Amino acid sequence: MARTTRRAATLSAVAALSAAGLALAGCSSGGGDAGGDGDTLRLWHYESADSAMGKAWDEAIRIFEEETGATVEFEEKSFEQIQKTASQVLDTDAAPDLMEFNKGNATAGFLASTGLISDISDAVDEYGWADKLAPSLQTTAKYSEDGVMGGDAWYGIPNYGEFVGVYYNLDMFAEAGLEVPTTYDEFVSVLDAFVARGVTPLAEAGAEYPLGQLWYQLALSQADRSFVDDYQLYENPVDWSGPEVTYATETLAEYVDKGYIAKDVSSVVAEDAGVSFINGTSPIFVSGSWWYGRFVTEATGFDWSLESFPESQLSLGSSGNLWVVPANAANADLAYEFIDITMRPEIQAIIGNNGGVPVAADAADITDEKSAALIETFNGILDDDGLSFYPDWPAPGFYDVLVQELQGLVTGAQDAATTAANLGEQYDEGTADYR
């Protein structure tokens, strides 16, 4: 993921945030409109102007200024700028009225627990935003007083989502006389068929996030929502010798043994895996919707599709980043008005027609055929309440643990049972403070 790249940056910033947080623990939440003029909305976000969200929010700014008569003072910040300086800036009068911030326990959850961003539950009720967001999207917007997602209080609103599915090169399928699988058995049959033709079917990367995401997707294929709640929300201890983890770990090892994944996968990075799909080397790639726009632009030599993982009701994914209102916001009411505009169908349609995944779009407004297919797949996952977040989220540093342990598995340095046990030990240690 751009997700994982950002995640890694986020986690590296947590130590600095945590140190600052000790001095900030006495800050109160629920601020807003503290001396504001009611005429100016100070807005920060880090989406590029040509991205789906950048285009949508530019239009939202135009509508906001036209309808309210207020002025938007927009400051473009980099993701790293906001991550590294948030705790210091938000505790001062320099805090914006509204800003984009990353979701998750170590980021938005941390700011919520230290009182630097506001509990916006009253605004959520007033504007009816909860009715527009599926339950699994709400999880990353709501936090407990300890900053654990899935709590009772709203600290942010997402405008867009993301998910992990399966990309298929339809031309390679047609050439091999194969159909896109609709069941897991058909999926395995397709993998065998490509191996028989001398083709390694799965684009994979063991040096970065894709292999860990495939491992988690295999676990999800055997899981129900209670497994996700235990793994991500710490409701009960995770059984690391249970059926979900055992199946995922053993199956991943089998994928290598059977030639579904290249033997040298442990040294492959995500970019190389994606490029192997783009250039038509690999017919199948299990990865995220964040590749979608790039594939539209660059994978132009063949037809392709993106489907959810066959026969799995649970998929990796989550809401996108959140709009959060700092506790020191001078014009919080203007911030709420702006958020509400970004949830309108016309703004959601801009996200959807430019390669993004809107959370509250009217399907009839999506005119681009590829975009409509992407959103249809995402909405199918939402209908199943299937978003199940990412495997590295529960504990800071667990991303590196996953990469290292799964590299040991696919190189044959350790067996599936040892891999699962090592993951469990590190997970339990990393999540101890959250339980």
Contacts in CASP RR format, 6 or more apart in sequence:
PFRMAT RR
TARGET T0000
AUTHOR 0000-0000-0000
METHOD contacts of the structure
MODEL  1
MARTTRRAATLSAVAALSAAGLALAGCSSGGGDAGGDGDTLRLWHYESAD
SAMGKAWDEAIRIFEEETGATVEFEEKSFEQIQKTASQVLDTDAAPDLME
FNKGNATAGFLASTGLISDISDAVDEYGWADKLAPSLQTTAKYSEDGVMG
GDAWYGIPNYGEFVGVYYNLDMFAEAGLEVPTTYDEFVSVLDAFVARGVT
PLAEAGAEYPLGQLWYQLALSQADRSFVDDYQLYENPVDWSGPEVTYATE
TLAEYVDKGYIAKDVSSVVAEDAGVSFINGTSPIFVSGSWWYGRFVTEAT
GFDWSLESFPESQLSLGSSGNLWVVPANAANADLAYEFIDITMRPEIQAI
IGNNGGVPVAADAADITDEKSAALIETFNGILDDDGLSFYPDWPAPGFYD
VLVQELQGLVTGAQDAATTAANLGEQYDEGTADYR
1 7 0 8 1.000
1 162 0 8 1.000
1 209 0 8 1.000
1 288 0 8 1.000
1 290 0 8 1.000
1 390 0 8 1.000
2 290 0 8 1.000
3 162 0 8 1.000
3 209 0 8 1.000
3 290 0 8 1.000
3 390 0 8 1.000
4 208 0 8 1.000
4 209 0 8 1.000
4 270 0 8 1.000
4 390 0 8 1.000
4 392 0 8 1.000
4 399 0 8 1.000
6 79 0 8 1.000
6 102 0 8 1.000
7 390 0 8 1.000
7 392 0 8 1.000
7 393 0 8 1.000
7 399 0 8 1.000
8 399 0 8 1.000
9 79 0 8 1.000
9 80 0 8 1.000
9 83 0 8 1.000
10 83 0 8 1.000
10 102 0 8 1.000
10 106 0 8 1.000
10 107 0 8 1.000
11 106 0 8 1.000
11 396 0 8 1.000
11 397 0 8 1.000
11 399 0 8 1.000
13 80 0 8 1.000
13 83 0 8 1.000
13 84 0 8 1.000
14 106 0 8 1.000
14 107 0 8 1.000
14 110 0 8 1.000
14 396 0 8 1.000
16 84 0 8 1.000
16 87 0 8 1.000
17 86 0 8 1.000
17 87 0 8 1.000
17 110 0 8 1.000
18 110 0 8 1.000
20 87 0 8 1.000
20 88 0 8 1.000
21 87 0 8 1.000
21 114 0 8 1.000
24 87 0 8 1.000
24 91 0 8 1.000
24 114 0 8 1.000
24 115 0 8 1.000
24 116 0 8 1.000
25 114 0 8 1.000
26 114 0 8 1.000
26 115 0 8 1.000
27 91 0 8 1.000
27 114 0 8 1.000
27 115 0 8 1.000
27 116 0 8 1.000
27 327 0 8 1.000
28 115 0 8 1.000
28 327 0 8 1.000
29 112 0 8 1.000
29 115 0 8 1.000
29 116 0 8 1.000
29 117 0 8 1.000
29 118 0 8 1.000
29 119 0 8 1.000
29 327 0 8 1.000
30 115 0 8 1.000
30 118 0 8 1.000
30 119 0 8 1.000
30 327 0 8 1.000
31 118 0 8 1.000
31 327 0 8 1.000
31 328 0 8 1.000
31 329 0 8 1.000
31 332 0 8 1.000
32 118 0 8 1.000
32 325 0 8 1.000
32 327 0 8 1.000
32 328 0 8 1.000
32 329 0 8 1.000
32 330 0 8 1.000
32 331 0 8 1.000
32 332 0 8 1.000
33 329 0 8 1.000
33 330 0 8 1.000
33 331 0 8 1.000
33 332 0 8 1.000
33 333 0 8 1.000
34 328 0 8 1.000
34 329 0 8 1.000
34 330 0 8 1.000
35 330 0 8 1.000
36 330 0 8 1.000
36 331 0 8 1.000
37 330 0 8 1.000
37 331 0 8 1.000
38 70 0 8 1.000
38 331 0 8 1.000
38 333 0 8 1.000
38 334 0 8 1.000
39 69 0 8 1.000
39 70 0 8 1.000
39 71 0 8 1.000
40 70 0 8 1.000
40 71 0 8 1.000
40 72 0 8 1.000
40 73 0 8 1.000
40 331 0 8 1.000
40 334 0 8 1.000
41 64 0 8 1.000
41 70 0 8 1.000
41 71 0 8 1.000
41 72 0 8 1.000
41 73 0 8 1.000
41 97 0 8 1.000
41 98 0 8 1.000
41 331 0 8 1.000
41 334 0 8 1.000
41 335 0 8 1.000
41 338 0 8 1.000
42 73 0 8 1.000
42 75 0 8 1.000
42 96 0 8 1.000
42 97 0 8 1.000
42 98 0 8 1.000
42 330 0 8 1.000
42 331 0 8 1.000
43 61 0 8 1.000
43 72 0 8 1.000
43 73 0 8 1.000
43 74 0 8 1.000
43 75 0 8 1.000
43 96 0 8 1.000
43 97 0 8 1.000
43 98 0 8 1.000
43 99 0 8 1.000
43 338 0 8 1.000
44 74 0 8 1.000
44 75 0 8 1.000
44 76 0 8 1.000
44 77 0 8 1.000
44 82 0 8 1.000
44 96 0 8 1.000
44 98 0 8 1.000
44 99 0 8 1.000
44 100 0 8 1.000
45 53 0 8 1.000
45 54 0 8 1.000
45 57 0 8 1.000
45 74 0 8 1.000
45 76 0 8 1.000
45 77 0 8 1.000
45 99 0 8 1.000
45 100 0 8 1.000
46 76 0 8 1.000
46 77 0 8 1.000
46 78 0 8 1.000
46 79 0 8 1.000
46 81 0 8 1.000
46 82 0 8 1.000
46 100 0 8 1.000
47 53 0 8 1.000
47 54 0 8 1.000
47 57 0 8 1.000
47 100 0 8 1.000
48 54 0 8 1.000
49 55 0 8 1.000
49 58 0 8 1.000
51 354 0 8 1.000
52 160 0 8 1.000
52 350 0 8 1.000
52 351 0 8 1.000
52 352 0 8 1.000
52 354 0 8 1.000
52 355 0 8 1.000
52 356 0 8 1.000
53 159 0 8 1.000
53 160 0 8 1.000
53 351 0 8 1.000
53 356 0 8 1.000
55 350 0 8 1.000
55 351 0 8 1.000
55 354 0 8 1.000
56 159 0 8 1.000
56 342 0 8 1.000
56 347 0 8 1.000
56 348 0 8 1.000
56 350 0 8 1.000
56 351 0 8 1.000
56 354 0 8 1.000
57 342 0 8 1.000
57 347 0 8 1.000
59 346 0 8 1.000
59 347 0 8 1.000
59 350 0 8 1.000
60 338 0 8 1.000
60 341 0 8 1.000
60 342 0 8 1.000
60 347 0 8 1.000
61 72 0 8 1.000
61 74 0 8 1.000
61 338 0 8 1.000
63 341 0 8 1.000
63 344 0 8 1.000
63 347 0 8 1.000
64 70 0 8 1.000
64 72 0 8 1.000
64 337 0 8 1.000
64 338 0 8 1.000
64 341 0 8 1.000
65 71 0 8 1.000
65 72 0 8 1.000
67 341 0 8 1.000
68 334 0 8 1.000
68 337 0 8 1.000
70 331 0 8 1.000
70 334 0 8 1.000
72 338 0 8 1.000
75 96 0 8 1.000
77 99 0 8 1.000
79 102 0 8 1.000
82 99 0 8 1.000
82 100 0 8 1.000
82 101 0 8 1.000
83 102 0 8 1.000
83 107 0 8 1.000
86 101 0 8 1.000
86 111 0 8 1.000
86 116 0 8 1.000
87 111 0 8 1.000
87 114 0 8 1.000
87 116 0 8 1.000
89 95 0 8 1.000
90 111 0 8 1.000
90 116 0 8 1.000
90 117 0 8 1.000
90 326 0 8 1.000
90 327 0 8 1.000
90 328 0 8 1.000
91 116 0 8 1.000
91 328 0 8 1.000
92 328 0 8 1.000
93 328 0 8 1.000
93 330 0 8 1.000
95 326 0 8 1.000
95 327 0 8 1.000
95 328 0 8 1.000
95 329 0 8 1.000
96 326 0 8 1.000
96 329 0 8 1.000
97 325 0 8 1.000
97 326 0 8 1.000
97 329 0 8 1.000
97 330 0 8 1.000
97 331 0 8 1.000
97 332 0 8 1.000
97 334 0 8 1.000
97 335 0 8 1.000
98 323 0 8 1.000
98 324 0 8 1.000
98 325 0 8 1.000
98 329 0 8 1.000
98 334 0 8 1.000
98 335 0 8 1.000
98 338 0 8 1.000
98 339 0 8 1.000
99 323 0 8 1.000
99 324 0 8 1.000
99 326 0 8 1.000
100 321 0 8 1.000
100 322 0 8 1.000
100 323 0 8 1.000
100 324 0 8 1.000
101 107 0 8 1.000
101 108 0 8 1.000
101 111 0 8 1.000
101 117 0 8 1.000
101 321 0 8 1.000
101 322 0 8 1.000
101 324 0 8 1.000
102 108 0 8 1.000
102 321 0 8 1.000
102 322 0 8 1.000
103 140 0 8 1.000
103 141 0 8 1.000
103 149 0 8 1.000
103 158 0 8 1.000
103 318 0 8 1.000
103 319 0 8 1.000
103 320 0 8 1.000
103 321 0 8 1.000
103 322 0 8 1.000
104 140 0 8 1.000
104 149 0 8 1.000
104 393 0 8 1.000
105 143 0 8 1.000
105 147 0 8 1.000
105 148 0 8 1.000
105 149 0 8 1.000
105 393 0 8 1.000
105 394 0 8 1.000
105 434 0 8 1.000
106 396 0 8 1.000
108 117 0 8 1.000
108 140 0 8 1.000
108 143 0 8 1.000
108 149 0 8 1.000
108 155 0 8 1.000
108 156 0 8 1.000
108 322 0 8 1.000
108 324 0 8 1.000
109 143 0 8 1.000
109 147 0 8 1.000
109 148 0 8 1.000
109 149 0 8 1.000
109 155 0 8 1.000
110 147 0 8 1.000
111 117 0 8 1.000
111 155 0 8 1.000
111 324 0 8 1.000
112 119 0 8 1.000
112 143 0 8 1.000
112 147 0 8 1.000
112 153 0 8 1.000
112 155 0 8 1.000
113 143 0 8 1.000
113 145 0 8 1.000
113 146 0 8 1.000
113 147 0 8 1.000
115 327 0 8 1.000
116 326 0 8 1.000
116 327 0 8 1.000
117 155 0 8 1.000
117 156 0 8 1.000
117 324 0 8 1.000
117 325 0 8 1.000
117 326 0 8 1.000
117 327 0 8 1.000
118 155 0 8 1.000
118 324 0 8 1.000
118 325 0 8 1.000
118 326 0 8 1.000
118 327 0 8 1.000
118 329 0 8 1.000
118 332 0 8 1.000
119 153 0 8 1.000
119 154 0 8 1.000
119 155 0 8 1.000
120 154 0 8 1.000
120 155 0 8 1.000
120 156 0 8 1.000
120 157 0 8 1.000
120 325 0 8 1.000
120 336 0 8 1.000
121 153 0 8 1.000
121 154 0 8 1.000
123 129 0 8 1.000
123 154 0 8 1.000
123 325 0 8 1.000
123 336 0 8 1.000
123 339 0 8 1.000
124 130 0 8 1.000
124 154 0 8 1.000
124 157 0 8 1.000
126 336 0 8 1.000
127 336 0 8 1.000
127 339 0 8 1.000
127 340 0 8 1.000
127 343 0 8 1.000
129 157 0 8 1.000
129 339 0 8 1.000
129 340 0 8 1.000
129 343 0 8 1.000
130 138 0 8 1.000
130 154 0 8 1.000
132 343 0 8 1.000
132 359 0 8 1.000
132 360 0 8 1.000
133 141 0 8 1.000
133 157 0 8 1.000
133 158 0 8 1.000
133 319 0 8 1.000
133 359 0 8 1.000
133 360 0 8 1.000
134 359 0 8 1.000
134 382 0 8 1.000
134 385 0 8 1.000
134 387 0 8 1.000
135 385 0 8 1.000
136 318 0 8 1.000
136 382 0 8 1.000
136 385 0 8 1.000
136 386 0 8 1.000
136 387 0 8 1.000
136 388 0 8 1.000
137 158 0 8 1.000
137 161 0 8 1.000
137 318 0 8 1.000
137 319 0 8 1.000
137 359 0 8 1.000
137 382 0 8 1.000
137 387 0 8 1.000
138 150 0 8 1.000
139 149 0 8 1.000
139 150 0 8 1.000
139 233 0 8 1.000
139 318 0 8 1.000
139 387 0 8 1.000
139 389 0 8 1.000
140 149 0 8 1.000
140 150 0 8 1.000
140 158 0 8 1.000
140 318 0 8 1.000
140 319 0 8 1.000
140 320 0 8 1.000
140 322 0 8 1.000
140 389 0 8 1.000
141 154 0 8 1.000
141 155 0 8 1.000
141 156 0 8 1.000
141 157 0 8 1.000
141 158 0 8 1.000
141 319 0 8 1.000
141 322 0 8 1.000
142 149 0 8 1.000
142 150 0 8 1.000
142 151 0 8 1.000
142 152 0 8 1.000
142 153 0 8 1.000
142 154 0 8 1.000
142 155 0 8 1.000
143 149 0 8 1.000
143 150 0 8 1.000
143 151 0 8 1.000
143 153 0 8 1.000
143 155 0 8 1.000
144 150 0 8 1.000
144 151 0 8 1.000
144 152 0 8 1.000
144 153 0 8 1.000
145 153 0 8 1.000
146 434 0 8 1.000
148 233 0 8 1.000
148 234 0 8 1.000
148 434 0 8 1.000
149 232 0 8 1.000
149 233 0 8 1.000
150 233 0 8 1.000
155 322 0 8 1.000
155 324 0 8 1.000
156 322 0 8 1.000
156 323 0 8 1.000
156 324 0 8 1.000
156 325 0 8 1.000
157 322 0 8 1.000
157 323 0 8 1.000
157 339 0 8 1.000
157 343 0 8 1.000
158 319 0 8 1.000
158 320 0 8 1.000
158 321 0 8 1.000
158 322 0 8 1.000
158 323 0 8 1.000
158 359 0 8 1.000
159 320 0 8 1.000
159 323 0 8 1.000
159 342 0 8 1.000
159 343 0 8 1.000
159 347 0 8 1.000
159 348 0 8 1.000
159 351 0 8 1.000
159 358 0 8 1.000
159 359 0 8 1.000
160 319 0 8 1.000
160 320 0 8 1.000
160 351 0 8 1.000
160 356 0 8 1.000
160 357 0 8 1.000
160 358 0 8 1.000
160 359 0 8 1.000
161 289 0 8 1.000
161 317 0 8 1.000
161 318 0 8 1.000
161 319 0 8 1.000
161 320 0 8 1.000
161 356 0 8 1.000
161 357 0 8 1.000
161 358 0 8 1.000
161 359 0 8 1.000
161 378 0 8 1.000
162 288 0 8 1.000
162 289 0 8 1.000
162 290 0 8 1.000
162 317 0 8 1.000
162 318 0 8 1.000
162 319 0 8 1.000
162 320 0 8 1.000
162 357 0 8 1.000
163 288 0 8 1.000
163 289 0 8 1.000
163 308 0 8 1.000
163 315 0 8 1.000
163 316 0 8 1.000
163 317 0 8 1.000
163 357 0 8 1.000
163 377 0 8 1.000
163 378 0 8 1.000
163 381 0 8 1.000
163 387 0 8 1.000
164 213 0 8 1.000
164 217 0 8 1.000
164 286 0 8 1.000
164 287 0 8 1.000
164 288 0 8 1.000
164 289 0 8 1.000
164 309 0 8 1.000
164 315 0 8 1.000
164 316 0 8 1.000
164 317 0 8 1.000
165 217 0 8 1.000
165 286 0 8 1.000
165 287 0 8 1.000
165 288 0 8 1.000
165 289 0 8 1.000
165 306 0 8 1.000
165 307 0 8 1.000
165 308 0 8 1.000
165 309 0 8 1.000
165 315 0 8 1.000
165 316 0 8 1.000
165 377 0 8 1.000
166 187 0 8 1.000
166 284 0 8 1.000
166 285 0 8 1.000
166 286 0 8 1.000
166 306 0 8 1.000
166 307 0 8 1.000
166 308 0 8 1.000
166 309 0 8 1.000
166 310 0 8 1.000
167 277 0 8 1.000
167 284 0 8 1.000
167 285 0 8 1.000
167 286 0 8 1.000
167 287 0 8 1.000
167 291 0 8 1.000
167 295 0 8 1.000
167 304 0 8 1.000
167 305 0 8 1.000
167 306 0 8 1.000
168 180 0 8 1.000
168 283 0 8 1.000
168 284 0 8 1.000
168 304 0 8 1.000
168 305 0 8 1.000
168 306 0 8 1.000
168 307 0 8 1.000
169 277 0 8 1.000
169 280 0 8 1.000
169 282 0 8 1.000
169 283 0 8 1.000
169 284 0 8 1.000
169 302 0 8 1.000
169 303 0 8 1.000
169 304 0 8 1.000
170 180 0 8 1.000
170 302 0 8 1.000
170 303 0 8 1.000
170 304 0 8 1.000
170 305 0 8 1.000
171 301 0 8 1.000
171 302 0 8 1.000
171 303 0 8 1.000
172 194 0 8 1.000
172 199 0 8 1.000
172 280 0 8 1.000
172 283 0 8 1.000
172 302 0 8 1.000
173 179 0 8 1.000
173 180 0 8 1.000
173 190 0 8 1.000
173 283 0 8 1.000
176 193 0 8 1.000
176 194 0 8 1.000
176 197 0 8 1.000
176 199 0 8 1.000
176 283 0 8 1.000
178 190 0 8 1.000
178 193 0 8 1.000
178 194 0 8 1.000
179 186 0 8 1.000
180 305 0 8 1.000
180 307 0 8 1.000
181 187 0 8 1.000
181 189 0 8 1.000
181 190 0 8 1.000
181 310 0 8 1.000
182 310 0 8 1.000
183 310 0 8 1.000
183 311 0 8 1.000
184 221 0 8 1.000
184 310 0 8 1.000
184 311 0 8 1.000
184 312 0 8 1.000
186 310 0 8 1.000
187 310 0 8 1.000
190 201 0 8 1.000
190 284 0 8 1.000
191 201 0 8 1.000
191 202 0 8 1.000
191 255 0 8 1.000
191 258 0 8 1.000
191 260 0 8 1.000
191 284 0 8 1.000
192 258 0 8 1.000
194 200 0 8 1.000
194 201 0 8 1.000
194 283 0 8 1.000
194 284 0 8 1.000
195 201 0 8 1.000
195 258 0 8 1.000
195 259 0 8 1.000
195 260 0 8 1.000
199 282 0 8 1.000
199 283 0 8 1.000
200 259 0 8 1.000
200 260 0 8 1.000
200 261 0 8 1.000
200 262 0 8 1.000
200 282 0 8 1.000
201 260 0 8 1.000
201 282 0 8 1.000
201 283 0 8 1.000
201 284 0 8 1.000
202 214 0 8 1.000
202 255 0 8 1.000
202 260 0 8 1.000
202 261 0 8 1.000
202 282 0 8 1.000
202 284 0 8 1.000
202 285 0 8 1.000
202 286 0 8 1.000
203 210 0 8 1.000
203 273 0 8 1.000
203 274 0 8 1.000
203 276 0 8 1.000
203 277 0 8 1.000
203 281 0 8 1.000
203 282 0 8 1.000
203 284 0 8 1.000
203 285 0 8 1.000
203 287 0 8 1.000
204 210 0 8 1.000
204 211 0 8 1.000
204 214 0 8 1.000
204 261 0 8 1.000
204 262 0 8 1.000
204 265 0 8 1.000
204 268 0 8 1.000
204 273 0 8 1.000
204 286 0 8 1.000
205 211 0 8 1.000
205 265 0 8 1.000
205 268 0 8 1.000
205 269 0 8 1.000
205 270 0 8 1.000
205 272 0 8 1.000
205 273 0 8 1.000
205 274 0 8 1.000
206 212 0 8 1.000
206 265 0 8 1.000
206 266 0 8 1.000
206 267 0 8 1.000
206 268 0 8 1.000
206 269 0 8 1.000
206 403 0 8 1.000
206 406 0 8 1.000
206 407 0 8 1.000
206 410 0 8 1.000
207 266 0 8 1.000
207 267 0 8 1.000
207 268 0 8 1.000
207 269 0 8 1.000
207 403 0 8 1.000
207 407 0 8 1.000
208 269 0 8 1.000
208 270 0 8 1.000
208 403 0 8 1.000
209 270 0 8 1.000
209 392 0 8 1.000
209 399 0 8 1.000
209 403 0 8 1.000
210 270 0 8 1.000
210 273 0 8 1.000
210 286 0 8 1.000
210 287 0 8 1.000
211 252 0 8 1.000
211 265 0 8 1.000
211 403 0 8 1.000
211 406 0 8 1.000
211 407 0 8 1.000
211 410 0 8 1.000
212 391 0 8 1.000
212 402 0 8 1.000
212 403 0 8 1.000
212 406 0 8 1.000
213 286 0 8 1.000
213 287 0 8 1.000
213 288 0 8 1.000
213 316 0 8 1.000
213 390 0 8 1.000
213 391 0 8 1.000
214 252 0 8 1.000
214 286 0 8 1.000
215 248 0 8 1.000
215 249 0 8 1.000
215 252 0 8 1.000
215 391 0 8 1.000
215 402 0 8 1.000
215 406 0 8 1.000
216 248 0 8 1.000
216 316 0 8 1.000
216 388 0 8 1.000
216 390 0 8 1.000
216 391 0 8 1.000
217 286 0 8 1.000
217 309 0 8 1.000
217 312 0 8 1.000
217 315 0 8 1.000
217 316 0 8 1.000
218 247 0 8 1.000
218 248 0 8 1.000
218 251 0 8 1.000
218 252 0 8 1.000
219 227 0 8 1.000
219 244 0 8 1.000
219 245 0 8 1.000
219 247 0 8 1.000
219 248 0 8 1.000
220 227 0 8 1.000
220 228 0 8 1.000
220 244 0 8 1.000
220 309 0 8 1.000
220 312 0 8 1.000
220 314 0 8 1.000
220 315 0 8 1.000
220 316 0 8 1.000
220 388 0 8 1.000
221 247 0 8 1.000
221 309 0 8 1.000
221 311 0 8 1.000
221 312 0 8 1.000
221 314 0 8 1.000
222 243 0 8 1.000
222 244 0 8 1.000
222 247 0 8 1.000
222 248 0 8 1.000
223 244 0 8 1.000
223 314 0 8 1.000
223 388 0 8 1.000
224 314 0 8 1.000
225 314 0 8 1.000
225 385 0 8 1.000
225 386 0 8 1.000
226 235 0 8 1.000
226 236 0 8 1.000
227 238 0 8 1.000
227 244 0 8 1.000
228 314 0 8 1.000
228 388 0 8 1.000
228 389 0 8 1.000
229 235 0 8 1.000
229 236 0 8 1.000
230 236 0 8 1.000
230 237 0 8 1.000
230 238 0 8 1.000
231 238 0 8 1.000
231 394 0 8 1.000
232 388 0 8 1.000
232 389 0 8 1.000
232 393 0 8 1.000
232 394 0 8 1.000
234 394 0 8 1.000
234 431 0 8 1.000
234 434 0 8 1.000
234 435 0 8 1.000
237 428 0 8 1.000
238 245 0 8 1.000
238 424 0 8 1.000
238 427 0 8 1.000
239 245 0 8 1.000
240 420 0 8 1.000
240 421 0 8 1.000
240 423 0 8 1.000
240 424 0 8 1.000
240 427 0 8 1.000
241 417 0 8 1.000
241 420 0 8 1.000
241 421 0 8 1.000
245 420 0 8 1.000
245 423 0 8 1.000
246 416 0 8 1.000
246 417 0 8 1.000
246 420 0 8 1.000
249 409 0 8 1.000
249 416 0 8 1.000
249 417 0 8 1.000
249 419 0 8 1.000
249 420 0 8 1.000
250 416 0 8 1.000
252 406 0 8 1.000
252 409 0 8 1.000
252 410 0 8 1.000
252 416 0 8 1.000
253 409 0 8 1.000
253 410 0 8 1.000
253 412 0 8 1.000
253 415 0 8 1.000
253 416 0 8 1.000
255 261 0 8 1.000
256 263 0 8 1.000
256 265 0 8 1.000
256 410 0 8 1.000
261 410 0 8 1.000
262 268 0 8 1.000
265 410 0 8 1.000
266 407 0 8 1.000
266 408 0 8 1.000
266 410 0 8 1.000
266 411 0 8 1.000
270 287 0 8 1.000
273 282 0 8 1.000
273 285 0 8 1.000
273 287 0 8 1.000
274 285 0 8 1.000
274 287 0 8 1.000
274 291 0 8 1.000
276 282 0 8 1.000
276 285 0 8 1.000
277 284 0 8 1.000
277 285 0 8 1.000
277 295 0 8 1.000
277 299 0 8 1.000
278 294 0 8 1.000
278 295 0 8 1.000
278 298 0 8 1.000
278 299 0 8 1.000
280 299 0 8 1.000
280 302 0 8 1.000
285 291 0 8 1.000
286 309 0 8 1.000
288 316 0 8 1.000
289 306 0 8 1.000
289 356 0 8 1.000
289 357 0 8 1.000
289 374 0 8 1.000
289 378 0 8 1.000
292 306 0 8 1.000
292 355 0 8 1.000
292 356 0 8 1.000
292 370 0 8 1.000
292 374 0 8 1.000
293 355 0 8 1.000
293 356 0 8 1.000
295 304 0 8 1.000
296 355 0 8 1.000
296 370 0 8 1.000
305 373 0 8 1.000
306 373 0 8 1.000
306 374 0 8 1.000
306 377 0 8 1.000
307 377 0 8 1.000
308 315 0 8 1.000
308 377 0 8 1.000
308 380 0 8 1.000
308 381 0 8 1.000
309 315 0 8 1.000
313 384 0 8 1.000
313 386 0 8 1.000
314 384 0 8 1.000
314 386 0 8 1.000
314 388 0 8 1.000
315 381 0 8 1.000
315 386 0 8 1.000
315 387 0 8 1.000
315 388 0 8 1.000
316 387 0 8 1.000
316 388 0 8 1.000
316 389 0 8 1.000
316 390 0 8 1.000
316 391 0 8 1.000
317 381 0 8 1.000
317 387 0 8 1.000
317 388 0 8 1.000
317 389 0 8 1.000
317 390 0 8 1.000
318 387 0 8 1.000
318 389 0 8 1.000
318 390 0 8 1.000
319 359 0 8 1.000
319 387 0 8 1.000
323 335 0 8 1.000
323 339 0 8 1.000
323 342 0 8 1.000
325 332 0 8 1.000
325 335 0 8 1.000
325 336 0 8 1.000
329 335 0 8 1.000
341 347 0 8 1.000
343 360 0 8 1.000
345 360 0 8 1.000
345 361 0 8 1.000
345 362 0 8 1.000
345 365 0 8 1.000
346 365 0 8 1.000
348 358 0 8 1.000
348 359 0 8 1.000
348 360 0 8 1.000
348 361 0 8 1.000
348 362 0 8 1.000
348 365 0 8 1.000
349 358 0 8 1.000
349 361 0 8 1.000
349 362 0 8 1.000
349 365 0 8 1.000
349 366 0 8 1.000
351 357 0 8 1.000
351 358 0 8 1.000
351 361 0 8 1.000
352 358 0 8 1.000
352 361 0 8 1.000
352 366 0 8 1.000
352 368 0 8 1.000
352 371 0 8 1.000
352 375 0 8 1.000
353 365 0 8 1.000
353 366 0 8 1.000
353 367 0 8 1.000
353 368 0 8 1.000
353 371 0 8 1.000
354 371 0 8 1.000
355 368 0 8 1.000
355 370 0 8 1.000
355 371 0 8 1.000
355 374 0 8 1.000
356 371 0 8 1.000
356 374 0 8 1.000
357 374 0 8 1.000
357 375 0 8 1.000
357 378 0 8 1.000
358 375 0 8 1.000
361 375 0 8 1.000
363 372 0 8 1.000
363 375 0 8 1.000
363 376 0 8 1.000
363 379 0 8 1.000
366 372 0 8 1.000
366 375 0 8 1.000
381 387 0 8 1.000
391 398 0 8 1.000
391 402 0 8 1.000
392 398 0 8 1.000
392 399 0 8 1.000
392 402 0 8 1.000
394 427 0 8 1.000
394 430 0 8 1.000
394 431 0 8 1.000
394 434 0 8 1.000
395 426 0 8 1.000
395 427 0 8 1.000
395 429 0 8 1.000
395 430 0 8 1.000
395 431 0 8 1.000
395 434 0 8 1.000
396 430 0 8 1.000
397 430 0 8 1.000
398 426 0 8 1.000
398 427 0 8 1.000
398 430 0 8 1.000
401 422 0 8 1.000
401 423 0 8 1.000
401 426 0 8 1.000
401 427 0 8 1.000
402 423 0 8 1.000
405 414 0 8 1.000
405 419 0 8 1.000
405 422 0 8 1.000
405 423 0 8 1.000
405 426 0 8 1.000
406 419 0 8 1.000
407 413 0 8 1.000
408 414 0 8 1.000
408 419 0 8 1.000
409 415 0 8 1.000
409 416 0 8 1.000
409 419 0 8 1.000
414 422 0 8 1.000
END
